Amino acid sequence: MTHHPPDLSITKVREEFVEQAKRLYDEQFRAKCEQQSRGKFIAIDVENREIHVGESSEEALEGAARSGRGPFHLMRVGSPGAFRTGYAVIDEASRPV
């Protein structure tokens, strides 16, 4: 099986898109969102320079899809990311039977 290196041009485009979305949010939407929509999800439509707010990620993305083509950048107002991830290490030897 041949191993192909990742396409760095796609990664670069993705990184630039995220930076554009964050800049748009900071410059035009952050102050209002942090007052009125803390904890809610927002889908940022960079092309149309709009945001769509929802109680869930699905609601925000559905609103964005109704008015734009995407791609959209998803955030949670007041959080470093839209979702938290984690893991736990379980010691099988100490697990009750």
DAWO-V55656 format. One record per residue. N is the residue number from 0. OMEGA is omega in radians with two decimals (* if undefined). NEAR is the number of other C-alpha atoms within 8 Angstrom. Layout:
N & OMEGA & NEAR
N & OMEGA & NEAR
This chain:
0 & -3.13 & 2
1 & 3.11 & 3
2 & 3.12 & 4
3 & 3.10 & 4
4 & 3.14 & 4
5 & 3.10 & 4
6 & -3.06 & 6
7 & 3.13 & 6
8 & 3.09 & 6
9 & 3.10 & 7
10 & 3.13 & 8
11 & 3.12 & 8
12 & 3.13 & 8
13 & 3.12 & 8
14 & 3.12 & 8
15 & 3.11 & 8
16 & 3.13 & 9
17 & 3.11 & 9
18 & 3.08 & 8
19 & -3.13 & 9
20 & 3.14 & 12
21 & 3.11 & 8
22 & 3.10 & 8
23 & 3.13 & 11
24 & -3.12 & 10
25 & -3.04 & 9
26 & -2.99 & 7
27 & -2.95 & 7
28 & -3.00 & 10
29 & -3.04 & 9
30 & -3.12 & 8
31 & -3.12 & 8
32 & -3.08 & 10
33 & 3.06 & 10
34 & -2.96 & 7
35 & -2.97 & 6
36 & -3.10 & 10
37 & 3.13 & 10
38 & 3.12 & 8
39 & 3.11 & 11
40 & 3.01 & 15
41 & 3.02 & 15
42 & -3.11 & 15
43 & 3.08 & 15
44 & -3.06 & 16
45 & -3.09 & 12
46 & -3.12 & 5
47 & 3.14 & 6
48 & -3.13 & 8
49 & 2.95 & 7
50 & 3.10 & 10
51 & -3.05 & 12
52 & 3.08 & 12
53 & 3.06 & 12
54 & 3.12 & 8
55 & 3.10 & 8
56 & 3.13 & 11
57 & -3.13 & 7
58 & 3.12 & 10
59 & -3.13 & 15
60 & 3.09 & 13
61 & 3.09 & 8
62 & 3.12 & 11
63 & -3.11 & 15
64 & 3.11 & 9
65 & -3.06 & 6
66 & -3.11 & 6
67 & -3.10 & 8
68 & -3.08 & 5
69 & 0.06 & 8
70 & 3.13 & 5
71 & 3.07 & 10
72 & -3.08 & 10
73 & 3.10 & 11
74 & 2.98 & 11
75 & -3.03 & 14
76 & 3.12 & 12
77 & -3.13 & 7
78 & 3.12 & 8
79 & 3.12 & 5
80 & -3.13 & 7
81 & -3.09 & 9
82 & 3.02 & 5
83 & 3.05 & 5
84 & 3.12 & 4
85 & 3.11 & 4
86 & 3.09 & 4
87 & 3.07 & 4
88 & -3.11 & 4
89 & 3.08 & 5
90 & -3.07 & 6
91 & -3.11 & 5
92 & -3.10 & 4
93 & -3.12 & 5
94 & 3.11 & 7
95 & -3.11 & 3
96 & * & 2
